[in-house]
């Protein structure tokens, strides 16, 4: 009866709209991480501690050098890499300056410090990313480039991303995190390269799918109201 009453409504269009709405709801449900299926992208305190090393934070000499070089510093942060003190400063133009204890930070130094992040687990590879990819991209959030990605040989297939300039441990991704990137960020936030590199296209697709979901909801309300009236 419904098909006869609305002859222009295509079953194929209804199924496409319903599938889009269902995938959006299901991916949104995954955002609450049911049953802790997905690990956090934030490194654990133990990971950070092993990466930073055990030497106490210091940096008085570096701080004095920076103060002598620039008078327009607006931010100063201290961190550690492999037991070495690192001072990170930013000026009013957003430019960063890094002062590391001893020699300047190098890729070899970062890899050596990162090798302690997972005890008794070897590093099986790495790469310096100079462009965004499917797992390191700036959609909605600022992301530094270049970034150093290191891969571990643990059962979870853990990756870590490091800032090669400051040595900061930015995040981690294991297999569950990479799956969540597609199941939630991909389906729910539409974080696909073809869209997040072309923001007007992302907005157009989002508004179109939202409009379809609204049509489905309003159609259900109208049908329910008619049934209640009968």
Secondary structure, 3 states (H helix, E strand, C coil): CHHHHCCCCCHHHHHHHHHHHHHHHHHHHHCCCHHHCCCCCCCCHHHHHHHHCCCCCCCHHHHHHHHHHCCCEEEEEEEEECCEEEEEEEECCCCEEEEECCCCCCHHHHHHHHCCCCCCCCEEEEEEECCCECCECCCCCCCCCCEEEEEECCCCCCEEEECCCCCCEEEEECHHHHHHHHHHHHCCCCCCHHHHCCHHHHHHHHHHHHHHHHHHHHHHHHHHHHHHHC
